[in-house]
Amino acid sequence: MNMIKKKKILTVFIIAFMALMLCACSKLKSTLPPLPTPRTETPAPTVDVFSQPEVTADVFAPAPTMDTMPAPSVEVPAGMPAPPVVTPAPTPVPTPEPTPEPPREDPNTPHLYIENETLPQSMPRYGVAELYGDIYTDKGVIAMVTGRIFSNDSGEDVQICNFYPYTDSFSLAGTVNAQLIFGVLEPGSYTYIVSAIAENDSYSSGSVVLIEHGFQIYYD
């Protein structure tokens, strides 16, 4: 009888204790903050490497620098003489060719000159010109003298005369002046020309023009 009574008392005690614990737990639960809602993870998007655009280079990226490696220095072993320093030979400066001198004239070549010459001026038709002048040579003789009236309009000589004095001087008065007649020239443009050749043994001056002067013949 006592055993049964003890079991009942123990059972009542256990039930009372459990009820007390439940009550305490409910009070504790009401005072605690609510638990945070668990965060759902969004899966990362799948990248299709075949659909991505081609990667372009960054134009603002600095260009890679190429560091020049210094040339390795060769160390000469101790006891060995250093190789001689080879100095390049200087480039030869080309020597300019000398300017050829003109051929020197032989001192035996004669020269001609004229003094006291007169020149015809423009004149009316049937006019008269007085032609004077003295020709000289410094060596030898005057072999030939030529007087001409050249037409500038036709390009031809209209009057010409030749003399062969073989003297060291020659006067135009009474010679060229007598042969060239200006009074018969037609109106137009003309040139009066006197040339001569001097000779000294086998040397010659060649034809030298001593007078070349233009003039006009016009209607009066």
Helices and strands as residue ranges (DSSP letters): H 2-31, E 112-115, E 123-124, E 134-137, E 141-151, E 156-163, E 169-171, H 176-179, G 182-184, E 188-200, E 203-204, E 208-218
